[in-house]
Amino acid sequence: MNRLALLAALVLLGCPSTDSTDGVAAPAATEQAVPVRVAVASPVTLIRSLQLGGVAAADRSARIAPSGQGVVSSLKVELGQKVKKGDVLAELDVSTMSLQLKQAQSSANLARLQATDARQEAARVDMLQAEGAASSQQIDKMAMGLQLADAQVAQAEASLAVLQNQINKARLTAPFSGTITGVFLEQGEFFTGMAGMGGPPALVSIESLDPIRLDVHVPDVDLGRVAAGMRVLVTSSAFPEREWEGEVALINASADQGARTFTVRIRIPNADGALRPGLFLTARLVLEQEDGVLAIPEKAISEPDSDKPYVMVTDGSTARRTYIQLGLKGDGGWA
């Protein structure tokens, strides 16, 4: 079987010559073979890629807080717990608001009764007006009383709705499925609603980690070779034996501020949760791929930039020059 020689040469150590001084022929020179390493040309998958690095981030994240203040009466999650959309995460004590709600309901009922009474009075005045027995003062008073009763009903119902909304929001639910990545208060502590050094006030934080998101910055000269849906191979030094496959989700329409690069967002399936926000990842954007092509190491090719590149092919114990036609030059020094 022919083999491609990475380095092959026969070195001529001497050659026949005649000493011009004494006319005595010098001993015949000998040829000695130089040991070489060989490699077998075999079909492989060649990939030419653009390699970029970036920091992994959650695909979605949220800091969740109630709309009002109160004591945390129930905390139903812990750090690292997986939750589904709609799951209850925590609840604030609503005992005081429940009493206020009852009071508001009573006020609303009273306002409705007063409005009913005002309508009955208006109907009575209308009858008197039809008989010519109602004065203009009575009619104006009736109209004003009816408007006032309706306004009181509207005000009472609005107060009732506000309190009901506050009670509903005292129960925190997951806005999407994900993992709890922060718990900032414990049961029994008071939530003030004031922003801290970490940002807006929050009781818990949740992140969606499948898929994971990776933003890389592509130089403007390479932007034309990148497209949405492009296959991406992702590796991490934290998992040297693994490789993930993602795809280009979007390309920012404008350049990064102060740089000649464009943000390209990659989404990577992460069903087992191995990839975490904050990990440094290396992304290889697959620009070209050819399967089942005959490939050899580039360093075995002589004069690769000429119009007649060649390799040394072994046949038994000798090597001969063989001209080749180059195709795709892939990553890792193979062509």
Secondary structure as UniProt FT lines:
FT   STRAND          3..5
FT   STRAND          10..12
FT   TURN            20..22
FT   STRAND          31..33
FT   STRAND          38..39
FT   STRAND          42..64
FT   STRAND          70..75
FT   TURN            79..80
FT   STRAND          82..83
FT   TURN            85..86
FT   STRAND          88..92
FT   HELIX           95..130
FT   TURN            131..132
FT   HELIX           136..169
FT   STRAND          171..173
FT   STRAND          178..183
FT   TURN            187..188
FT   STRAND          190..191
FT   TURN            197..198
FT   STRAND          204..219
FT   HELIX           220..225
FT   TURN            228..229
FT   STRAND          231..236
FT   TURN            237..238
FT   STRAND          239..251
FT   TURN            257..258
FT   STRAND          261..268
FT   TURN            271..272
FT   TURN            277..278
FT   STRAND          280..295
FT   HELIX           298..300
FT   TURN            304..305
FT   STRAND          310..315
FT   TURN            316..317
FT   STRAND          318..323
FT   TURN            331..332
//
